[in-house]
Amino acid sequence: MEFVFIASAHFMALLSPGPDFFLIMQTALRLKLRYAFAVCAGIATANGVYIMLAVTGLEAVKQMETLMLFLQYGGSAYLVYLGILLLRAPMRPLDPEETAGVLHVRNLKRQFTIGFMSGILNPKNAIFYLSLFTVMVSPRTSLPVRSLYGCWMVGVVLTWDMGIALLIGHRRVKNLLSSWLFRIEKFSGVMLTCFGILLAIK
């Protein structure tokens, strides 16, 4: 029963679109699926780091005020940076042959890093997983069982994000959105910038 509650709460949190969603959407629209999957893998890895810390005792990390402030303002600056890249990007055809700007470089390591940095520089991820394990997981639950919970959550994050990438990256969806691509790109830039600003002031 404990697993059902924690899995349900975790999945409900995934349904709320955040900066990760806009990064995945942009990559899936502009590049081939393998690059979007690299972003998804980076995001899932970052979540995995915080889940591991939550399983083994993230409370100590949360008490490190300097580290949390670094994550807050570092994450804010990074999201604003990504948002500005999209806002400054010129109008381009869908999936052009040439490299599609700084954010859309055809490099798997680069896309993985973008996803990882987006996830690891978000202190809300740290706080969310700490709260989840503190409130919903009994202190009597063994470390192996808590570790299985963590592995499940990483798998769900990766599967969910890859599902979004598959949907948005489908040729028919791309063709449907092609005439709106420039507006979508600018809207994503605005949203990422807003997420960054909100992260800094909260």
Helices and strands as residue ranges (DSSP letters): H 2-14, H 19-30, H 33-56, H 59-62, H 65-88, H 108-120, H 123-136, H 143-169, H 171-177, G 178-180, H 181-201
